[in-house]
């Protein structure tokens, strides 16, 4: 018990992209009456985290234009005034306040440009929001001036980003969107939103910008994310039930969390490779049954793709003996780092190859397609 307590305390304050130890802490403190609300909150947080791992569209917000300013729906005051009042609130640090002021300055420019009578439908503003201070999420907002029968309005689409600020800015420089003087820092990018004209030859829509920035990285569409979430729902429910029914079962909680991320990887790879037989099997199982403890034990010990999201890692937690050295904040398990090969038939190009194994995945050297690799089985490439 003492070893478990030390492991729990050592991970509680780590900058992880998603921290199950904070979930455990919340469930240990919450009353029975508050648990339903906490269950709903935890479910939404897990779904958002899955979206962040897949660099997906996170949310959409509409701003109406009134008296020359952007207004949030059902709000009588300009959004920029509401944002300005939020600077320095709720325990903001000095670093946070610099960032918050930069964000308000940047939004005031977005407000001025898109609410202007001279703005054209299709004009876009890109605001890059990298992590910093107390703000740990990594995303960007794309504001687009739209028009319908009611007149002009602005749609903001928020996308999770798998790129750091330097990579994002370099991609935009390569695409001719910003010049060489554009700086790669949170305060600069937030205070210098980027105007993209409606008639831009490459970036006609927010999705086209997101696709360009992530053309060499994994990203999912809204439809793909919804499919992944549906398949993962039983494991999300199992994770929440473990916390709600026995918050002291740390090993069960971490195994559930690991199994959820593993299933997310399986589901997304099946979607991308259009493995309909496998997808139907996953969908049927998620629709009619919940995972058993034995299934969670098996899935929770499989290698998982490690991702850097914001200022924290997202990956598998060690569960045997509570080894802190194997947490996503530290070194990846030896098993997931060692490169090996396997002589097998690739199911994608159907060639006999020496497939490469590493980082929890197996890859064909000819067609370069890959799939999750289960150490105990070679069912994906055989």
N, C-alpha and C positions, 0 to 999 in steps of 0.2 A: 504493500500500500504506500509506503514511503517513497519508493521508486516511482510509482505512478504519480504521486502528488508532485514530485520534483519535475517530472516530465511535463505535467499539466501546467505548472507555474512557469517553466522555461519557455513554453510555446505561447502563453497567453498574450504576451505583448510583442510577439514577432510580427514584422510587416509582411504578412502573408496575403495573397490575393483574396483568399477566403479562409477564415480562421475558425475551424470547428470548435476550438477551445473556448472561443467567445460565445458560441451557441450553448455549449455546456454550462458556462458560467451564468448565462441568462436563465436557462431552465432550472438551475439550482436555486435561483433567487425569486422566480416568479410564483405568484399564487395560483391556485387552481382556477379561480375566476378569470385570470388574465391569460391562461394558457391557450385558449382558442385563438385569441388575437396574436399571440406569439407564434403559434403554429402557422397561421396565415402569412405572417411577416417572414418566417424562416423559409417557407415554400417559395415566396417571391424572390428572396435573396438567392436561393439555390438556382432558380430558373434564370435569374439575371447573370449569375456566375457562369452557367453553362453557355449563355449567349456571349459573354466576354471571352471565354475560351475559344469560341468560334468566330470572333470578330464580326459580330452581327449588328444589324439595326436594333438599337435598344428601345427607342421611344420616338413618338411623333407629337409635336405640340403645335397648335394653331394660334397665331397672333392676328387679331383684327387691327385694322388701321383706322384711327380716329383722331381728328384734330392734329394731323401731322405726326402722330406717334404710334408705336406698336403697343397694343393692349392685350394682356392675357385674357383668355375667355372668361366672361363674367366678372371682370375687374373694371372699375371706373377710372382708375389712374393709369398713367403710362407705366409700362413694365420697367423702364429704366429707373423710375423713381422708387418703385418697390424694391428693386435690386440694390439701389444705393443705401436704403435703410438697413439692409442685411450686413453691410460691411462692419466687421468688428464684433458681431454678436456671437453668442453661444460659445464663449471661451476661445475666440480666434487668437492665434499667436501673432507675433509681429510679422513673421514670414507669411502667415495666412492673410493678414491685412494688406500687405503689398500686393499679393495675388488678387484678392477680392477687389481692390481698387483698379487693378489692371483689367479685370473682367468687366467691371462697370464701364470703364472707359471704352473698351472694345465694343460692348453692347450699345453704347450711345452712338458709336459710328454706324453700327448695323441699323439702329433705329433711324438715324438721319438719312442714310442712303436708300434704304428700302421703303421708308414711309414717304419719301420725296415724290411729288407729283410727276417728276421727270423719270422716275425709275420705270424700267420696262419689265413686263411679265417674263419670267425666266431668269432675271438677274439673281445671282446667288452670292452669299457671303459665307466663307469658310472660317470658322473659329476653332483653333487647335487648343485643346485643353489637356496637356500632359500632367502627370502626377507631380505633387510637390507639397511640402508641409503636411497639413492634416488631410489634404485632398489626394486620395490614393488611386482613384480611377483614371484610366487612360482612354480618352475618347476625343471626338471632334463633333462639332455641331455644324450643320449646313442649313442655312436659312435661304429659302427660295421664295421669290415674289410670285404669287399665283393670282389667277383671276377667274371668277365664276359669275353667275348671274347677279350676285349680290355686290360685286365689285372686287377690288384688290384686297388680298390678305397675304400673310407670310406663313409658310409652313416650315417648322424647324424639325429636322431629322437628326437624331443623335446616334452615332455609330461608335461601337467599341473598336479600339485600335490595337493591333498587334505590333505596331511600330513604335520605337522611341521617338522623341522629338527631333533628334538629328536625322533619323531615317526619313521621317515625314517631310521635313523641310527639304532634304536633298531630293526626294522624289518630286516635290513641287518645283524645285529649281530645274530639274531635268525636264519637266513638262512645260517649262516656260511660264508657270503661274506666278512665281515670285523671282526677284533678281538675287544676285549674289550677296547683297547686303542684308537680306532677311536673316534674323538671328534665331538660333535654336535654343530658346529658354522660355519657361512658362510665362513669366511676366511680359516678355516681348510678344510672344504669339497671341496671348490673350488680349493685349492692348492694341494689337495690329491685325485685326481680322482681314481676310483676303477677299477682294471683290473679283468675281468671275462673271463676265458679261453673258447675257442671254444667248448671244450669237457665237459663243466660243465653239470652235470646231470640234473639240474632243469631249468637253465636259458639258453635255446638254442637260444632264439630270444629276441629282445627288448620288444616285446609285452608280453612275458612271465614274464619279470622282472616287467613291469607295473602292470600286473594282480596280481602278488604276493604281491606287495606293497599295492595294493588297494583291496585285497580280502575281506576285511570287510568294504569297502567304496564304494560309488556310483561311477561308471566310465562308460563311453560310448565308443563304437567303432567308427571308422571313418564313417562307414555306418549309424550308429544310429544318430551321430551328424548331418550328411548331411540331414537326414530325419527330425530331429528337426528343423534345420535351415529353411528348405523348408516350414514347417508348420508355423513357426514364421515370415516368410518374410513380410506378410502384416502388422504385428504389428511393425516390424523394420521400414518399409516404413512410417507408420503412425507416429511413433516417430520422424523420420527425417523431415517429412512434417510439423509437429507441430513446430519444432525448426526453420525451414526455413521460414515458412509463418507467424508465430507469436511467436517470441522468448520471448515475454513478458508474454505469457500464461504459467506460471510456474505450475499451477495446472494441466493443460492439459498435459504438458510434463511429470510430475511425474506419473500421472495416466497411460499414455502410457507406461512408463518404467515399472511400476508395472505389468501392463497387459501383457507385453512381458515376464517377468520372470514367471508369473503365467502360461501362455501358454506353456512356455518351460517345466515347471513341468508336466503339463497335458500330453503333447506330449510324454515326456520321460517315464512317468509311463505307458502310453498306450502301448508304444513299449515294455517295459520290461514285461508287463503282457499279451502281444500279443492280445490286445483288438482291433481286426481288424475292427469291426463295428465302434468303436469310432474313430480310426485312419482314416478310409475312410471318415467319416464325417468331421474331421478336415482338411483333404487334399482337399476335395471338396470345403469347405468354403474358404480355403486359395487360391485356384486356381481361384475362380470365383467372390470373393467379398472382399472388405476391411471392417474392423470392423467399426461399427457405433460409434458415441460418447457415446450412451447409453451402448453399449456392453463394451466399454473401461472403462466407469464409474463402471460397475459391476465387471469386471475382476480386475480392478485396486485397488479395495478395499478388495480383498480376501487375506487370509493369504498366505504367501509364505515361503518356506523353507529358513532359514537363513544359510548362509555358510561363513566360514572364508577363504578368498583367499588372500595369501600373507600377508600383514600387515593390511588388511582392510576387513570389512564385506560386504557381498552382500545380500541384502534382500529388503523388501518393505519400501517405504517412506510414511510417513503420509502426508495426503493432506488436512484434515479438520482443518482449522485454522492454518496450518503450525506449528504443534507441534514438536519442535526440539527433545523433549524427546523420540519421537517414531521413530526417524530415525534409520537406520541400525547400526549406530555407537553407539547407546545407548541401552536402555532396550527394549526387545521384547514386542510387544503389549500384554496387559493382556489377550486378547482373545486367543492369540496363545500360551500362557504359561499355562493357566488353564487346568488341566486334567479333562475330563468328560468321560462319557460312553454313549453308544447307543445300545439298544437292537435291533438287526437286523440280517438279513441273509447274511453271507459272500458270495460274488459272486465267490470267488476262491475255497474255500473248501465246500461251500454250507451248512454250519452248522449255526444254530441259536446261536448267541454268544452275549456277552456283549463287544462290540468293544470299544477300547480305543481311545479317541480323544485328541490330543495335538500337539502343534507346527504346526498347519495347516494340520495335516494328521489324518487319521483314520486307525487303525490297528486291525487286527483279532488276538485275544489272542491264537487261536489254530494253525493256519498255519503261523502266523506272517507276512503275506503279508499286504501291506498298499496301500493307495491311497490318493490323495489330498482330504481334507474335506472342503466343502463349507458350511458355517454356516447356510445359508438360505435354504439349500437343503441337502437331504441325498441320492442323486441319485447314488452315487458310492457304497454305501453299504445299500441295502434296500431289 
